[in-house]
Structures are given as structure tokens and as C-alpha cells.
Amino acid sequence: MPTPTRLRRSAALFALWCTAISPLVGQAPSPGPTPIQPAQVEALVQRAFERFAPVGVALAVLQDGVLLAEVAAGRASGTTPMTPHTLCNIASCSKAFTAAAVLLLVQDGVLHLDDRVVDHVPEFRLADPWITAHLTVRDLLCHRSGLVTFAGDLLWYGSDYDDAEVLRRLERLPIPQRFREQFGYQNLLYMVAGLVVQRRAGMPWEEFVERRLFAPLGMTLSRASAPRLPAEAPRARPHIDGQEVQDHPYVACKPAASIYSSVHELSFWMRALLAGGKVGEQVLLSPASLAEWWRPHVGTGPGTGANPADLRGYGLGWFVSLERGQKLVEHDGGMPGFLSKVSLVPAERFGFAVLNNSNDGVLNEALKRALLTLRQGGDGLAVIDDLAKFKQRMTAREAATVQNRVAQRQPNTAPSVPLAAYAGRYRDAIYGDAELALDGEALRVVLVPSRSRLHGTLQHWHHDTFRVDFPDRFLPFALLRFQLDSAGKVAGFRIDCPIADFDFGALDFQRLPGKP
């Protein structure tokens, strides 16, 4: 049996959770900003590379609105070195670009933030008809629809569904939270925002982002999705536990997470934003757009910083908080093998972008905390060391959690029915179908919408529960628990796959009549 895959923490949830530990490290000895030197940035990256041992990492820092330093270490893929020009999937840092695309259309006068979504995408439906009728473009961008965090992400992650099919199934997702009152981080609704852009601009979201944002910014190598990258592009490959993994194909949901860029070209993006939305003398985003973009529209919970008055919220494509009395706007991104972070302190015209192709969110957070500590005259290297030790403790806890999960296996049990009785076709009302077939003396499962990523051979675990190791290294091992009806026949199954990013537990596969 394969070694248990360690549990993984999503980039978005990690970013929210990590704020709880930030007061424990890097407390600033002085209240005002201290100029950082390029050599200090280089030292931070070197220390982080030594302590975290990533495959590759790149960092760009802007100070007083101009590029201070850009540093890289490690490998992009194979023996190719990581450089500041290496292109990575920036994942959910793409959301700021999607929100900016919407704001450009608002500036063009063809769209309003408080337009109803159904007026631009008439086929849009949520489970609640009233929310469907009243949900606005603004609501899409600030995650206050009533859907919970990551709801429905298995519809697009590794699946063959296109945007139209995901949109059709969106109506089936339950809405357990209060509309416009509670935060629920949503990738699917950023897909819808991209459809709004497409309908109003008369061109695909990818083309609009590249024409209206990348081109004026001078982001000549960046692309809105991987298939648009030139063959010779200096592209990193994603890695998990040091091993290269398959890049995500993004059939659907591109506006949420599909952009490829480098820290070098993200520095052009940050420079324009820190210049009040200007590229040279050209106004890209107006002061009014920036004000809406960076204003909290929904709370994400009380702050945990040194100042008890700190509040944290979400703007339009950005998390917004206070960092020692100054507004901090930032976003993290994560896809299997890629982690990204873009952070800005607009009042100080200070910002930075971190990319790594090692799936290591603690590394990015450590560089962030170290830089902010340096800005306050503190010891950034000590912050790197502290968070490296924290990661070791976190890794140990995760390993213990996995071992505890393995220890719960009950020995000397047997399935209730012959293996052939589990074979058949099953359906989850939201997600779609699953197939189980007897292959020789073993059962194989395929989740049909994601047949290239979610499949595997079942190994008996205990009773009517079976283990499957999906080929996707991002996922821990899963347990399929079959239910029998009152006649002793297999009626359905549920999946236990403990990962924060995807709610496998929400899937409820019921057996369909007839043969597979």
C-alpha cells in the first residue's frame, strides 16, 4: 500500500489562518517604515531557500513605488534555474485582474457594479430565486453570495466540464449562509464575473485581460491561461513534495485562477497600482475604481494583529486589512504545485510579489512577514527562522493526523457483499456520475467528470469502506464508504478525502438502476 499522502492546506485558507500566528513573529520595534536595501532582500530569499528548501522561489519588491529588487533561487523545472522572469500560474492572484477587468468596463460606461448578474448572463441561476434575481456584479467579486467557501470547486477542478456546464450545475449548490452578510470564498462566481466581462466586452475574458491590462502595463510575456503561452516561454513546472506534477488544464473557471506571470512582470502591475492606477501619464484605473477595489465590502472576521481594532475584509479581488495602522491589500493564490502572493501597502507605495513552484504557502508567508518586519526596522531573518520552525511543527502535526487516520482502520473485517456487487454506475445530483467496475479481482473507480484525475483501484480498508489513491498528488488518500439498503444491496457511497480545498464530503453518490 502506498505511503499515506500528507494532508494539505489550501493557499486561500492558509492565508486567512496564518494571520493568527503573525503576532507571534516579527513584532516591530519601531512604528514607522524603514527603508529596505536590495542586499537585505537577497539575504531574505537566500535564508528562506536554505530553511524551506523549495524547488524554486522568486520575489520582487517595490519601495517608494519603484522596483527595489527582484531575486530568484532554485529551479523552474529540471535543471532550468528559476529567475525573476520565470512564468508561474499565479492562481487566485488572477482574481484581482478579473475585478480590474470589470472596473475597466465600469469606466467605459457599459457596466455598473450594482447591475444584476441576470441582466448580463440571463442563464445564471442560484438555488435561491430571490438571491438569483438580486445578486449583483459587486456581489460576485466580494464573495457574499451565501455560498460557502470553495463550494462546488470539484465541478471545475480537473473536470471536463466547460463554463456553460458548470454554470448549469451552479443552481444545485445549497446556500447555507446569509446573503451579503457572510463571506464565502468562491471560484465559481469569478467564472461568472468572467462571463459578464465577455458579454459586455464582446470578446473572451482572456483576450480582454491581455489587451486592456497586460498590453498597457508592458506585461509582454504574461498570458491569461497556459495554452496561450508561446512554446518558448520561460515557464516553471509545478512540484509537490519535490516531484513535478501535471499542470492544471483549466477547462472552466479561468477568471478565478488561470493567469501565468512572473515577479518581474507583476512588478509592472504593482507599480501602476502604487502610482494611483497610472501607467506613466495614462490612467489605467481611476481613483474611484481604486477606492471601490480596495474598500472592504464584506467582513472576513475580526483581526488578530497587534492592534485589537484591526478589521479584516474582502474588497473586489483583494483581501483588505490593517497592518500596523496602514491599509494592506493582498491576495494569495494556490494551485497544485504553485503558490503565489501579491501584497501592497498603498499609502507607503510599498509592495511585493512572491511565486514558488513548490506548493509551500508557509514560505510565501514567511517572506511577507520578514519584509514587513524589515520595514519596521526589525530582524527579517529571524522571522524566516521562526516560521521555518513553525512549519516543522505544522508538518509534524499533519503527519500525526495522517497516522491517526491510518490507526482508525479496523483489522480483520470483510466486505458485506462480493466485490462484483459494488460495481455499477452512481450519481451525485450536483457533481455527476461515478463508475465502479470489477477489473480482475479488484474494483476500480472513475469519477466521470474528472476521469483523467480522479480514478484508481480500490483496496479494502475495513467493513464496506475502501481506500483509493488518486493519481493527483495534491490529494490525500480517499476512503469510499458504501451504504447498503434494508435488503442488503449496495445503495450508494460517500467519499472521505480530508483536504480543505475541496468538499468531497458533500458528494452523495446514489446507485443508478441497471448495469454500468
Secondary structure, DSSP 8 states (H G I E B T S, - for coil): ----------HHHHHHHHTTTGGGS---SSSS-----HHHHHHHHHHHHHHH--SEEEEEEEETTEEEEEEEEEEEETTEE--TT-BEE-GGGHHHHHHHHHHHHHHHTS--TTSBGGGT-TT---SSHHHHHH-BHHHHHHT-SS--TTTTGGGTTT----HHHHHHHHTTS---S-TTTS----SHHHHHHHHHHHHHHTS-HHHHHIIIIIHHHT--S-BSSGGGS-TT--B---EETTEE------SS-HHHH--EE-HHHHHHHHHHHHTTSEETTEESS-HHHHHHHTS--EEEEE--SSSTT-EEEE-SSSEEEEETTEEEEEEEEEETTEEEEEEEEGGGTEEEEEEESS--HHHHHHHHHHHHHHHTT--HHHHHHHHHHHHHHHHHHHHHHHHHHHHT--SS---SS-GGGG-EEEEETTTEEEEEEEETTEEEEEEGGGTTTSEEE-EEEETTEEEE--S-TTS--EEEEEEE-TTS-EEEEEEE---TT--GGG--EEE-SS--
